[in-house]
Amino acid sequence: MAAPIQDLSAAMNLTAPTTAGWLTILPVALCFSLAAILILVRRHQALQPVVASAGLLLLVALNATLLASVIADGPVTMVMGRWLPPFGIAFTVDLTGALFTLAASVAALAACLFASGDIDVSARAQGFYPFLMLLMAGVSGAFTTGDVFNLYVWFEVTLIAAFGLMAVGEEAEQIDGAWKYALMNLVGTALFLAAVGLLYASFGTLNMADLALKIRTGESTQPGMTLAVLFLFALGLKAAAFPLQMWLPAAYHTPRLTVSALFAGLMTKVALYVLLRLFVMLMPLQREELSLLIVIAGAASMLTGALGMLAEDDLRRVAGFGVIAGIGNMLAGLALGSPGGVSGAILYALHSMLAMTALYIAVAGIGKRLGGFSLGQAGGIYARDPLFSFLCLALFFAVSGLPPLSGFWPKAILTKAALDIGAWWLADVILLSGFLTTIALARIFLLAFWRPAETARSGPATGGAAPLAILVALIAGFGLLPESALSLAQEAAAGLSAGDAYVGSVFPTAVPP
């Protein structure tokens, strides 16, 4: 006897998706499509940078449209297969996710434009551009997914692409760096997957909005601190936070610097985004309990990064320690957990995506002009290329957190947030880290740019300044006209902390307690 046919319509969404709903998944679909197209045209090496740049420009436009939609109408959700959440795989984008996605696509576009002069025919033949688009698919998916397990999936996508990009060129130093990168990130991913398994065992769901509702009502069979510590360790490793940071400067200087620029701008920020999403929206009580541990890791990361920048002679490793110092500032905002702390962390992350990408592009330009990356043998760039020197000086101001550029505002917000709760020592560490970073970058400018060259240089006198100019212009605009960015960061922090709009986007009939 045949089994009776069951009516599943109550579990399905039969309403046609909205335009905004499609915008949540189009960035991922576009990146996968571009990766496939670039593989198909792999024999046409001159065509690859054109296709990739045009595709990333379209990605920026899509993400800007998505941000405008979220600003106008609030968070938006798209569920796969028409299954109602939490059964269907959800893509949910709130203001925080939209801001991160747009900043990531802008940084990737600048790196891609720089790659047209940095990635040679051999590296193109090894798949640089398809790997770039695969990386952006993973990054976009991580910022837009509404499901914790799919965060793990997108981590895997980014890691596959990252391993390929690290090995482009097949030099011994690159393979060594790729092994270090792979080992540490695979450990972090395994720990993250274990935490995801425990999370599902505790709540029976991995949809973030559903988790938010169940956590608020105390529906759990497992201790929350175990989950929080696992997530913190796994994501701290991926973010290169103290004391798990040394793999980053040991690995980021080995690949092509276009690849380093992509990683510095995007990879650690994905981990930071997930920390914000989990600890601010889903586990605020656990964040409060772990705040001392997080703030110590943040302060130590700031000081370790700034002192590392002072100690290093290799410009590529100096930039790597700069990434670590920036992660420390973001962790400080997460630890504070206040509206000012969270908005400062979000704002710093957006600034860092652009500034760290630009810093590695600047280091690549310095290396080309000097024929190497050693500060001990540097000099004479200002006399040969004043425009490039001016762009680097403006960038150094932004990275140091000096006014009036973009790095000043998030540091000012974080310092005020620390002072508001009486954490004078944290405010002092933020300021001291900025002061040490200023000294480190001033040292680079004095030695590499201002000091006369002792011998004639073999590198090109100019070139590669256009992508750097685009990023510096955005950084300068961000710093000189900060009102919109500050307002959006504050609104994003409020939405992340409350979570009601996010939950309402997924479950329109739910009434959060």
Secondary structure, 3 states (H helix, E strand, C coil): CCCCCCCCHHHECCCCCCHHHHHHHHHHHHHHHHHHHHHHCCCCCCCHHHHHHHHHHHHHHHHHHHHHHHHHHCCEEEEHHHECCCCCCEEEECHHHHHHHHHHHHHHHHHHHHHHHHCCHHHHHCCHHHHHHHHHHHHHHHHHECEHHHHHHHHHHHHHHHHHHHHCCCCHHHHHHHHHHHHHHHHHHHHHHHHHHHHHHHHCCCEHHHHHHHHHCCCCCCCHHHHHHHHHHHHHHHHCCCCCCCHHHHHCCCCCHHHHHHHHHHHHHHHHHHHHHHHHHHCHHHHHHCHHHHHHHHHHHHHHHHHHHHHCCEHHHHHHHHHHHHHHHHHHHHHHCCHHHHHHHHHHHHHHHHHHHHHHHHHHHHHHHHCCCEHHHCCCHHHHCHHHHHHHHHHHHHHHCCCCCCCHHHHHHHHHHHHHCCCHHHHHHHHHHHHHHHHHHHHHHHHHHHCCCCCCCCCCCCCCHHHHHHHHHHHHHHHHCCHHHHHHHHHHHHHHHHCHHHHHHHCCCCCCC
